[in-house]
Amino acid sequence: MRTLAVVGGGAIGLAVAWRAAESGWSVTLFDPAVGSGASWVAGGMLAPLSEGWPGEDRVLEFGAASLARWPEFAQRLQATTGVPVFVADETLTVALDSADAADLRTVADWVGGRGHEMRILDRVGVRALEPALARTVRAGLLAPAEPAIDNRRLLEGLRRACATAGVRMRAESVDTLELPDFDQIVLAAGAASARLAPELPVRPVKGEILRLRHRPGAAPAPRRVIRARVHGRPVYLVPRGDGIVVGATQYEAGFDTAVTVSGVRDLIADAEAVLPGIGEYELAEATAGSRPSTPDNLPLIGRLTDRLVVATGHGRNGMLAIPLTVDATLGLLAGAPVAEAEAADPHRFSTATAPSVSSVGGVR
Ligand SMILES: Cc1cc2nc3c(=O)[nH]c(=O)nc-3n(C[C@H](O)[C@H](O)[C@H](O)COP(=O)(O)OP(=O)(O)OC[C@H]3O[C@@H](n4cnc5c(N)ncnc54)[C@H](O)[C@@H]3O)c2cc1C
């Protein structure tokens, strides 16, 4: 049996390890803190359509190809582990002023023109769907095919799936990609990937996010993902069984994951402008994580050497990108690349050549 080392046990590494083990690889996953990175922090939106914008064709096509794979991926995970992951079926982006309303029409025309269903709603239409939203909401854009998942349930499901498929877990940090005991290596260390392969153009982009718990008497959580822009800042509300996830700030701050007072203040103020009732919720958690970002908002999935495949750089869409990343990575390991993932070729940047792997050290 051929041996595979997966370096990094976030959602990407876990999903690759699970599916590789199922398809016959002997898999060992290295991570000192499985599921503790951006995948633990995330909101869970699967939103390539609502985030579409004219000119960003490749980002839209990559995201839509992964979204199309999500139902089968989730169904397979649930069949294997009993863990359901979806928490919402649709996404509703709302406009609070005329400039935002014009932007919604731009997105609807451009994304709709590429064959995806998007529906413009007036004030009455928005309130009919989500009555608890602020009265200042003047229009909406509904993406009926854009669901959301619970990222923490997903991590739990993926851990169980890995265990069932026989993936060996080693709670160790890798400091070189040599790993001589393995036939193939997949690098999936999220924002830390460039520490192991410095040529990869991956950098951390900090994001703060809140988890609000519903309390008796508080307005019910929305049924859909709600997205908006308030004072020029994007904000989103993702329903959970027990409340709402409110995200997210975005800063260039290196690997800093401290939660700032201003981050929490802005998120609460912006969320309250969209859903006034959230003041009654319990502020259950404030967290920050590092998005593994690239210069063009597409991931890096490709072969760097005859033994090394990378699956990283998923930025703010790593949850969305899981199913296509898994298919593409397994395709590379089998020598059969997946055409829909070609836009993620790491060689599209001149700096992404073979990594300089150190021959000393190993794992710690
Ligand atoms: C605030 C916030 C909100 C987000 N919301 C969404 C969203 O709504 N929808 C969406 O699609 N995406 C979202 N994302 C993005 C998404 O979370 C990431 O793209 C995704 O989690 C990346 O997964 P990953 O497995 O590559 O990285 P991570 O989850 O960060 O995992 C990397 C793992 O590698 C391990 N590791 C690092 N170095 C080493 C080493 N040397 N040896 C061994 N292991 C190592 C770490 O311990 C970690 O467990 C959000 C991100 C943030 C921060």
The ligand as a Tripos MOL2 file, in Angstrom:
@<TRIPOS>MOLECULE
LIG
   53    58     1     0     0
SMALL
NO_CHARGES

@<TRIPOS>ATOM
      1 C1        -12.8500   34.7590   10.8340 C.3       1 LIG1
      2 C2        -12.8790   33.7690    9.7010 C.ar      1 LIG1
      3 C3        -14.0760   33.4700    9.0770 C.ar      1 LIG1
      4 C4        -14.1070   32.5830    8.0000 C.ar      1 LIG1
      5 N1        -15.3210   32.2980    7.4280 N.ar      1 LIG1
      6 C5        -15.3560   31.4500    6.3690 C.ar      1 LIG1
      7 C6        -16.5950   31.1400    5.7620 C.ar      1 LIG1
      8 O1        -17.6620   31.6040    6.1890 O.2       1 LIG1
      9 N2        -16.6010   30.3150    4.6690 N.ar      1 LIG1
     10 C7        -15.4410   29.7760    4.1660 C.ar      1 LIG1
     11 O2        -15.5000   29.0690    3.1680 O.2       1 LIG1
     12 N3        -14.2550   30.0350    4.7520 N.ar      1 LIG1
     13 C8        -14.1830   30.8640    5.8320 C.ar      1 LIG1
     14 N4        -12.9870   31.1590    6.4160 N.ar      1 LIG1
     15 C9        -11.7510   30.6220    5.7990 C.3       1 LIG1
     16 C10       -11.4890   29.1920    6.2550 C.3       1 LIG1
     17 O3        -11.6360   29.1100    7.6410 O.3       1 LIG1
     18 C11       -10.0670   28.7890    5.8540 C.3       1 LIG1
     19 O4         -9.8230   29.0480    4.4990 O.3       1 LIG1
     20 C12        -9.8870   27.2810    6.0980 C.3       1 LIG1
     21 O5        -10.2450   26.9710    7.4100 O.3       1 LIG1
     22 C13        -8.4600   26.8510    5.8140 C.3       1 LIG1
     23 O6         -8.3610   25.5120    6.2210 O.3       1 LIG1
     24 P1         -6.9500   24.8400    6.3900 P.3       1 LIG1
     25 O7         -7.1920   23.4390    6.7920 O.co2     1 LIG1
     26 O8         -6.1310   25.1060    5.1770 O.co2     1 LIG1
     27 O9         -6.2280   25.6820    7.5510 O.3       1 LIG1
     28 P2         -6.3910   25.6200    9.1310 P.3       1 LIG1
     29 O10        -7.7650   25.3160    9.5640 O.co2     1 LIG1
     30 O11        -5.7700   26.8700    9.6550 O.co2     1 LIG1
     31 O12        -5.5250   24.3700    9.5370 O.3       1 LIG1
     32 C14        -4.1280   24.3520    9.3950 C.3       1 LIG1
     33 C15        -3.6060   23.2980   10.3660 C.3       1 LIG1
     34 O13        -2.2230   23.1110   10.1120 O.3       1 LIG1
     35 C16        -1.5880   22.8680   11.3340 C.3       1 LIG1
     36 N5         -0.1690   23.1680   11.1750 N.ar      1 LIG1
     37 C17         0.3990   24.3700   10.9570 C.ar      1 LIG1
     38 N6          1.7350   24.2330   10.8660 N.ar      1 LIG1
     39 C18         2.0010   22.9040   11.0060 C.ar      1 LIG1
     40 C19         3.1910   22.1340   11.0110 C.ar      1 LIG1
     41 N7          4.4050   22.7050   10.8380 N.pl3     1 LIG1
     42 N8          3.1320   20.8010   11.2030 N.ar      1 LIG1
     43 C20         1.9250   20.1950   11.3640 C.ar      1 LIG1
     44 N9          0.7430   20.8820   11.3760 N.ar      1 LIG1
     45 C21         0.7980   22.2160   11.2000 C.ar      1 LIG1
     46 C22        -2.2950   23.7770   12.3140 C.3       1 LIG1
     47 O14        -2.1470   23.2960   13.6640 O.3       1 LIG1
     48 C23        -3.7310   23.7020   11.8320 C.3       1 LIG1
     49 O15        -4.4810   22.7370   12.5400 O.3       1 LIG1
     50 C24       -12.9200   32.0010    7.5250 C.ar      1 LIG1
     51 C25       -11.7160   32.2690    8.1810 C.ar      1 LIG1
     52 C26       -11.6910   33.1370    9.2550 C.ar      1 LIG1
     53 C27       -10.3780   33.3990    9.9690 C.3       1 LIG1
@<TRIPOS>BOND
     1     1     2 1
     2     2     3 ar
     3     2    52 ar
     4     3     4 ar
     5     4     5 ar
     6     4    50 ar
     7     5     6 ar
     8     6     7 ar
     9     6    13 1
    10     7     8 2
    11     7     9 ar
    12     9    10 ar
    13    10    11 2
    14    10    12 ar
    15    12    13 ar
    16    13    14 ar
    17    14    15 1
    18    14    50 ar
    19    15    16 1
    20    16    17 1
    21    16    18 1
    22    18    19 1
    23    18    20 1
    24    20    21 1
    25    20    22 1
    26    22    23 1
    27    23    24 1
    28    24    25 2
    29    24    26 1
    30    24    27 1
    31    27    28 1
    32    28    29 2
    33    28    30 1
    34    28    31 1
    35    31    32 1
    36    32    33 1
    37    33    34 1
    38    33    48 1
    39    34    35 1
    40    35    36 1
    41    35    46 1
    42    36    37 ar
    43    36    45 ar
    44    37    38 ar
    45    38    39 ar
    46    39    40 ar
    47    39    45 ar
    48    40    41 1
    49    40    42 ar
    50    42    43 ar
    51    43    44 ar
    52    44    45 ar
    53    46    47 1
    54    46    48 1
    55    48    49 1
    56    50    51 ar
    57    51    52 ar
    58    52    53 1
@<TRIPOS>SUBSTRUCTURE
     1 LIG1         1 GROUP 0 **** ****
